[in-house]
Amino acid sequence: MSTKEYSFSISNPHRIEMGIIQRVGLIMALLGVSILFLAWFGINVPNSTILLTLSLLLIVIGTTIYARQIYLNTPKGIKNNHIWFNTLSNRGILGWFLAIILTGFYVLLYWFPEYLGYRSGSEGLNQGLIALFDPLSYFFKGTMASQWFVYGTLYTVLIIALGIKFIYKYRHNRYQVIRTFAVIISQTALAYLIPEILAGLNYNDSTNARGEYLGWYDADLKNAWPLDYDFFNEWHLDAMQAEAYQPLGMAFLVWGIIFFLVLTPIITYFVGKRWYCSWVCGCGGLAETTGDAFRHLSSKKLSAWKLERWMIHGVLVLVFIMTTVTLYGYFAESNTILGLSIYEYFQKPYGFLIGAAFSGVVGVGFYPILGNRVWCRFGCPMAAYIGLFQRFKSRFRITTNGGQCISCGNCSTYCEMGIDVRAYAQKGENIIRSSCVGCGICSAVCPRGVLKLENGPLENRIEGKDILLGNDVDLMEYVNNK
């Protein structure tokens, strides 16, 4: 009887060969993606409904088969073998190629959707990639697909498919399994299905106004200010109060205010920012699933941390000023400054530079180059807002057992937020950082169980502990001076 030989080293030095079933799964997933590219390049398809269904199913099923074969045929535990030797995950040729493809897609999505095949009603029927998604859009809301509907669908499919892969990879860690299920459900239900169904139920055949307002973005109940920077825009406030949108419009207005003003501080006090950034946020969900292979690329330099603090809090201040001016103009019934509208002064530049170029093009397009949390680290105003509560008024911390730390560096390497976790672990200090999203990967990859995510009293949460390391001190002198 043959037995499998497993390597129990932290980084397996041997080449990992793909089996037949694993190859089949990979080919299926690539075929699903290939269908999307064929549609993108304008190749006509006979039945877009069947082809779209086939594409999405191949991506999800193929990825699941591939992941099962990788992880279920190896022991539970750390699975980051060869990650620095893989051309896709070490900024190699495949990594740069993927970054170019993703960046190009986001540029077209935000500013040149016509090259993806999008046509407004007056310009005729959709073509190419956008037309492939028309049947699904008609099913939900009776209209042709927009570039944002295509984006939302692909976004959700990626989180589902690569979320399943993530669960197989970290199946030894109960926290990661539950957290990933929460991410998948949050994206699928709160950010995709419910908004699209609402858009269909509120569609107006003559004006299309209600369908456009209650779309996937506006009705996403977890997309709150300051991340939703145009929540207090004049058009948005008017729409939420308009008679045609009641009672949902007023419900969204009340919910949005309560969400960021009351619920966010309270929940963050008890469990830290992880409840949002790692459990329900769409940006975080994509980073944790699709971007998992690139988390080790996040810079751990001190200079990156200093830049991060200035940039992310600077964006938060900018959103606050922009919102204050917008509300003043709204209630003063004056939306111009020196002849230019407030939108031209603030909203338009912010939407272009931060809302699109930073969060989309750089935030996701640069996954294979800068890591999976570029936007969350350097630009997300919601992360900055919640982080202030976590740093100064929260029960959350990552506790460390410095006496058990072997300084392997896994925790720091795979921290997607660029935190030098090992430095805290070696000193036995609690990790209290405003940037920490509580993903728990540092704990999951620790071979000694040094790190633990906990909630506790506020007292002494930041004070470090004394760790005695043999030659560092005269132990008897240290004890006598106590």
Beta strands, then each sheet from edge to edge (+ up, - down):
strand 1: 336-337
strand 2: 340-341
strand 3: 396-400
strand 4: 451-455
sheet 1: 1+ 2-
sheet 2: 3+ 4-
end
